[in-house]
């Protein structure tokens, strides 16, 4: 069976550094940090008092007030980003065969704030189980794609992938394969997360995962820097329209890039820590290259998982050196988490968007906040430090990994 070609025809982004894909891209190139003191709740007793929250975002600017109240923030974010991506694709919702349009979404946690608030309300009461009737449908991780499909009438495959921080990358790979196999013409994919909450911050602090650089939040996310001390929690959503090539071509769609392949693997090592030698990361990149039918030398750019954790950054770069050999030193490697923070289940989506836009515009966003060389990192690797670098990017790789040892990798190529 000959596999169908799959292309990207629409993008939507709602991030801590920009509320549209154009704002997001401009902020990336300007090296803008989205980290700032938390405004959602009182952080006086928290070890970490900052995060990458959305700025100047009001859900009711985009959604009916009554409908917005029925949604957790992670679903609100999904609706806004997917609306932008669908509009960007110029897909005609009146004529497209909606039976062949699906929504495959990623979320690592889902409605954490809804769950937190409902349980706190119950605990503060007299023991009577007075729960909001929307508690469960607001909380469940699969409700975001459900709402996207309901709004637009999309009747193809509809579900959520949950693989911690690899969730939206896994969603993209599933979407790629459905279209490749001829089962769908179009899929809205991506991911969203809204974990900047009491429970989210408290939980990640308890496991010593977050930076505690409270005196300088904007410099706290510093991938590859010797003084990094943990990741910065972010929130938001990224949406990508994947479409069968001939379907896109027939309607004269703008094509951002072709999706060449996706890879998956497991570290099979630890609940939260990466394998120190990057064994699973090596496997996922090799799987992705094989799936795409590419040699390592074809890759120009890698948007790393690069969370700014002491163990993870080193393990990923070791794996890149092992897989790409001498060619690793010619690749533009970066981590856009230095600006956006870590969006957990939405990370793969917004970082894929950054990779796709690097192909379109011929420029690589920087890894900001690097001041101190880490002796455990090969100094000859080009980590695109502190300033963007122009480059004709023909092939870009996006890496995303999650707690539990989940690894996902996606390859994008400039359309021939």
C-alpha positions in Angstrom: 0.0 0.0 0.0 1.4 3.4 -1.0 1.3 5.9 1.9 -0.3 9.3 1.3 1.7 12.4 1.7 0.8 14.6 4.6 1.3 18.4 4.8 0.7 21.2 7.3 -1.9 23.8 6.1 -2.8 25.7 9.2 -1.3 26.8 12.5 -2.6 28.3 15.7 -0.7 29.2 18.9 -1.7 30.5 22.3 1.4 30.8 24.4 3.0 32.7 27.3 4.9 34.9 24.8 2.2 35.5 22.2 -1.6 34.8 21.7 -1.4 34.1 18.0 1.1 32.2 15.9 2.4 35.4 14.5 2.9 37.0 17.9 4.5 33.8 19.1 6.9 33.7 16.3 7.9 37.3 16.6 8.5 36.8 20.3 10.7 33.7 19.7 12.9 35.7 17.3 13.2 38.5 19.8 14.3 36.1 22.6 11.3 37.1 24.8 10.8 35.3 28.1 7.3 34.5 29.2 8.2 33.9 32.9 6.9 36.3 35.6 5.4 36.1 39.1 2.3 34.0 39.3 -1.0 36.0 39.3 -3.5 33.2 39.6 -3.1 32.5 43.3 -1.1 33.6 46.4 2.4 32.0 46.2 3.7 33.3 49.5 4.2 29.7 50.9 5.3 28.1 47.6 8.9 27.4 46.8 8.5 28.6 43.2 6.6 31.8 42.8 6.7 32.3 39.1 5.6 30.6 35.9 4.9 31.3 32.2 1.3 32.3 32.3 -0.7 33.6 29.3 -0.8 37.4 29.1 -3.8 39.6 28.3 -6.0 36.6 27.6 -9.7 36.5 28.3 -11.6 33.5 27.1 -14.8 35.4 26.7 -13.1 37.5 24.0 -13.3 34.3 21.9 -16.0 32.1 23.4 -19.6 32.7 24.5 -19.5 33.4 28.3 -22.0 30.6 29.1 -20.0 28.1 27.0 -16.7 29.2 28.5 -18.0 28.5 32.0 -18.5 24.9 31.0 -14.9 24.5 30.1 -11.7 24.2 32.1 -8.9 26.5 30.9 -7.1 23.8 29.0 -10.2 23.3 26.8 -10.7 27.1 26.4 -7.1 27.3 25.2 -7.7 24.4 22.8 -10.7 26.1 21.3 -8.9 29.3 20.7 -5.8 27.8 19.1 -7.8 25.4 16.9 -10.0 28.2 15.7 -6.9 30.1 14.6 -5.4 27.1 12.9 -8.7 26.3 11.1 -9.0 29.9 9.9 -5.4 29.9 8.9 -5.9 26.8 6.8 -8.8 28.4 4.9 -10.6 25.1 5.0 -14.2 25.5 3.7 -16.3 24.1 6.5 -19.4 24.2 4.2 -18.0 21.9 1.5 -15.4 19.7 3.2 -16.4 16.1 3.9 -16.6 16.2 7.7 -16.8 12.5 8.0 -13.1 12.5 6.9 -12.0 15.3 9.2 -10.8 14.3 12.7 -9.5 15.9 15.9 -6.6 14.2 17.7 -5.4 16.2 20.7 -2.8 15.9 23.4 -3.1 16.8 27.1 -0.8 15.5 29.8 -3.1 16.4 32.7 -6.3 17.9 31.4 -8.7 19.8 33.8 -6.4 20.0 36.8 -7.8 23.3 38.0 -11.4 22.0 37.8 -10.5 18.9 39.8 -8.6 20.9 42.3 -11.4 23.4 42.9 -14.1 20.8 43.2 -12.2 18.7 45.7 -11.3 21.8 47.8 -14.9 22.9 47.8 -16.0 19.5 49.0 -13.3 19.3 51.7 -14.3 22.7 53.0 -18.0 21.7 53.3 -20.0 19.6 55.6 -19.3 16.3 53.8 -22.4 16.6 51.5 -21.2 15.7 48.0 -22.3 18.9 46.2 -20.4 18.8 43.0 -20.9 21.0 39.9 -22.7 19.0 37.2 -20.0 20.0 34.8 -17.2 18.7 37.1 -16.5 15.5 35.2 -17.0 16.8 31.6 -14.8 19.8 32.4 -12.1 17.7 33.9 -11.6 14.8 31.5 -8.6 15.0 29.2 -10.6 14.0 26.1 -13.1 16.8 26.3 -10.9 19.3 24.4 -11.1 17.5 21.0 -14.7 16.7 21.8 -15.6 20.4 22.0 -13.5 21.2 18.9 -15.4 18.5 16.9 -18.8 19.6 18.3 -18.2 23.2 17.3 -17.1 22.4 13.8 -19.1 19.2 13.0 -16.0 17.1 12.4 -17.0 13.5 12.5 -13.7 11.6 11.9 -11.5 10.1 14.6 -11.8 12.1 17.9 -9.7 11.4 21.0 -6.9 12.6 23.3 -3.4 11.1 23.6 -2.0 11.2 27.2 1.7 10.6 27.5 2.7 13.3 29.9 4.8 15.9 28.1 5.0 13.9 24.9 1.2 14.0 24.6 0.8 16.4 21.7 3.7 15.0 19.8 2.0 11.6 20.0 -1.2 13.2 18.8 0.6 14.5 15.8 2.1 11.1 15.0 -1.3 9.4 15.3 -2.8 12.1 13.0 0.0 11.6 10.5 -0.7 7.9 10.3 -4.5 8.2 9.9 -4.0 10.4 6.9 -1.1 8.4 5.5 -3.3 5.3 5.6 -6.1 7.1 3.7 -8.5 7.1 6.6 -8.8 10.9 6.8 -8.3 13.9 4.6 -7.8 16.4 7.4 -7.0 16.2 11.1 -6.9 19.1 13.7 -4.1 18.1 16.0 -2.0 19.6 18.8 -2.3 20.0 22.5 -3.2 22.2 25.4 -2.4 22.5 29.1 -3.4 24.7 32.0 -1.5 23.4 35.0 -0.4 26.7 36.5 -2.5 26.0 39.6 -2.1 25.4 43.3 -2.0 21.6 42.7 0.3 21.9 39.7 2.9 24.1 41.2 2.7 22.4 44.6 3.1 18.9 43.0 6.0 19.8 40.7 7.7 21.6 43.6 7.3 18.6 45.8 9.3 16.5 43.3 12.0 19.2 43.0 11.3 19.6 39.2 10.9 23.3 39.1 13.4 26.2 39.1 13.3 28.2 42.2 15.1 31.3 40.7 12.4 33.6 42.2 14.7 36.6 42.2 14.9 36.5 38.4 12.0 34.6 36.8 12.8 35.8 33.2 16.2 34.1 33.3 15.1 30.9 35.1 14.6 28.7 32.1 18.2 28.3 30.9 18.5 25.0 28.9 22.1 23.7 28.6 23.5 26.3 31.0 25.6 25.0 33.9 23.5 26.9 36.4 20.1 25.5 35.4 18.0 24.3 38.3 14.8 22.9 36.9 12.0 23.8 34.4 9.6 26.7 34.4 5.9 25.7 34.2 4.0 27.1 31.2 0.5 27.0 29.8 -1.3 27.4 26.5 -2.1 25.5 23.4 -0.8 24.8 19.9 -2.9 23.6 17.0 -1.8 22.2 13.6 -3.9 21.3 10.6 -2.5 18.2 8.9 -3.9 17.4 5.5 -3.5 14.9 2.7 -1.2 16.5 0.1 -3.5 16.0 -2.9 -6.5 17.2 -0.9 -4.6 20.4 0.0 -3.3 20.9 -3.5 -6.7 20.5 -5.0 -8.2 23.3 -2.9 -5.1 25.6 -3.4 -4.1 25.6 0.2 -1.0 27.2 1.5 1.4 24.5 2.6 3.9 25.3 5.4 5.8 22.0 5.3 5.5 18.3 4.7 5.4 15.9 7.7 7.8 13.2 6.8 7.6 10.9 9.8 7.3 10.3 13.4 9.1 8.1 15.9 8.2 6.8 19.4 10.2 4.9 22.1 10.4 4.3 25.8 13.3 4.8 28.2 12.1 1.8 30.3 14.2 3.3 33.1 12.5 5.6 35.7 9.2 7.2 36.6 10.5 10.7 36.1 14.3 10.7 35.3 15.6 10.2 31.8 18.0 7.5 31.0 21.4 9.1 31.8 22.9 7.9 28.5 19.9 8.9 26.5 19.2 5.3 25.3 15.5 5.9 24.7 16.2 9.3 23.0 18.6 7.7 20.6 16.0 5.1 19.8 13.2 7.6 19.1 15.3 9.8 16.8 16.5 6.7 14.9 12.9 5.4 14.7 11.8 8.8 13.3 14.5 9.0 10.7 13.8 5.5 9.6 10.0 6.2 9.4 10.7 9.3 7.3 13.2 7.5 5.1 15.9 10.0 5.8 19.6 9.8 6.6 20.8 11.7 9.7 22.8 14.1 7.5 19.6 15.5 6.0 18.6 17.2 9.3 19.4 20.9 9.6 17.6 21.8 12.8 16.5 20.1 16.0 14.1 21.8 18.5 15.1 19.8 21.5 13.0 18.8 24.5 15.5 20.9 26.4 13.6 21.6 29.6 16.5 23.2 31.6 16.8 20.3 34.0 20.3 19.1 35.1 19.9 15.5 33.9 17.6 15.8 30.9 19.5 18.4 28.9 22.8 16.5 29.0 21.2 13.1 28.2 19.4 14.5 25.1 22.6 16.2 23.8 24.5 13.0 24.3 21.9 11.1 22.3 22.0 13.7 19.5 25.8 13.3 19.3 25.5 9.5 19.2 22.8 9.4 16.5 24.2 12.2 14.2 27.9 11.7 14.8 30.1 14.4 13.2 27.0 15.9 11.6 25.7 16.9 15.0 28.1 19.8 15.1 26.6 21.2 11.9 23.0 21.1 13.1 21.3 24.2 14.6 20.1 22.9 18.0 17.8 25.0 20.2 15.3 25.0 23.0 12.4 27.3 22.8 11.4 26.3 26.3 14.0 28.9 27.3 11.3 31.4 26.4 7.9 29.7 26.7 8.6 27.5 29.7 7.4 23.9 29.7 3.8 23.6 28.5 3.7 19.9 29.4 1.2 18.2 27.1 1.1 21.2 24.8 4.9 21.4 24.5 5.2 19.2 21.4 2.6 21.2 19.5 4.1 24.7 20.1 7.6 23.4 19.5 6.5 21.7 16.2 5.0 25.1 15.2 8.3 26.8 15.9 10.1 24.1 13.8 7.7 24.6 10.9 8.1 28.4 11.0 11.8 28.0 11.0 11.5 26.1 7.7 9.1 28.8 6.3 11.2 31.8 7.3 14.8 30.4 7.2 15.7 31.4 10.7 16.2 29.5 14.0 15.0 31.1 17.3 17.6 31.3 20.0 18.1 29.4 23.2 18.1 32.3 25.6 19.5 32.8 29.1 22.8 31.0 28.5 25.7 32.5 30.5 27.8 29.6 31.8 29.2 26.7 29.9 28.4 23.2 31.2 31.5 21.0 31.1 29.3 18.0 30.5 28.1 19.4 27.1 30.2 19.2 23.9 31.3 22.8 23.3 31.3 22.2 19.5 27.5 21.7 19.4 25.7 24.8 17.9 23.0 25.4 20.6 21.9 28.7 18.9 22.7 30.6 22.0 21.1 33.9 22.8 20.6 35.1 19.3 18.5 33.8 16.3 20.5 32.4 13.4 19.6 32.5 9.8 19.6 29.2 7.9 18.0 27.6 5.0 16.1 24.8 6.9 15.1 22.0 4.7 14.5 19.4 7.4 13.6 20.1 11.1 13.2 17.6 13.9 11.1 18.2 17.0 11.8 16.2 20.2 9.4 15.7 23.0 9.7 13.5 26.1 7.5 12.8 29.1 7.5 11.4 32.6 7.2 7.6 32.4 9.9 7.5 29.8 7.7 8.4 26.9 9.6 9.7 23.8 8.2 11.2 20.6 9.9 12.7 17.6 8.5 14.4 14.5 10.2 15.4 11.3 9.1 18.2 9.0 10.5 19.1 5.5 10.3 22.0 3.2 8.0 21.1 0.4 9.8 20.3 -2.8 
